[in-house]
């Protein structure tokens, strides 16, 4: 039985043409972690909803997070010890930067910079407006994650031209197969 996939959108909730929404509609084991307000994140509420989704999964899930929800996953793992199979964290927003992220994203300050307890791939773009590539690389290193740099790809979202995003799905399949570069200690 395949592990369930929890789609964890960031600020705004990933609209209908976003790769996360397209994957959710097409992948049989995928479901979205819903938030009370996609435009005004509340740290405790967002963490609680992610925790509830992980807790009710029939087996340890795969987390697929975008942007602000990469910080959510890191914050959640800091306070909860529920098992997760692995995580694909795409275009992490730098919540510690006033220059890169809007004020509503700052509720996830400080960004946890500690090893995640599950295999993780962090996908970054060299021209992401919400994080400098060197900061994203530092996050990946701190999280013990494999870093995948896909070049100049904007924020890896709909406005940057990403709909289905087959390259991302191949990374997800690699995680599902248990083949991330990172191996937990």
Order of alpha helices (4+ residues) and beta strands (2+ residues): beta-alpha-beta-alpha-beta-alpha-beta-beta-alpha-beta-alpha
